[in-house]
Amino acid sequence: MTKKYKKMHILFYETATTMTIDLQTMSVENWFYNKFMSTNYKTADRCALMFEDQNSKAYSYSGYVPDFFPNKHYGDYIMLSINADGTLQDFTCTDEDIEQCLAKTR
């Protein structure tokens, strides 16, 4: 089943970097570390996400970390566990999750 949204881009303000997640495979694009990594980013109530649909149209969200992110993030932390091959552990994100997230910004 094809999802409406194909990518999620996470902007980290403090380092001016972006992490892109392929929502079809639930993996980090261009993962070159080749080892397991656990991340913990404090967003300071400024979680910035951009979702890209199958037609490459972009939709942005800014606010607390959405509830579909794993772990007890309290709306302030992006905590991801990334396997050596770039796949995310315990991470799911459905089209419905994204629609609910985007509805908070509209």
Secondary structure, 3 states (H helix, E strand, C coil): CCCCEEEEEEEECCCCEEEEEECCCCEECCCCCCCCEEEEEECCCCEEEEEEECCCCEEEEEECCCCCCCCCCCCCEEEEEECCCCEECCCCCCHHHHHHHHHCCC
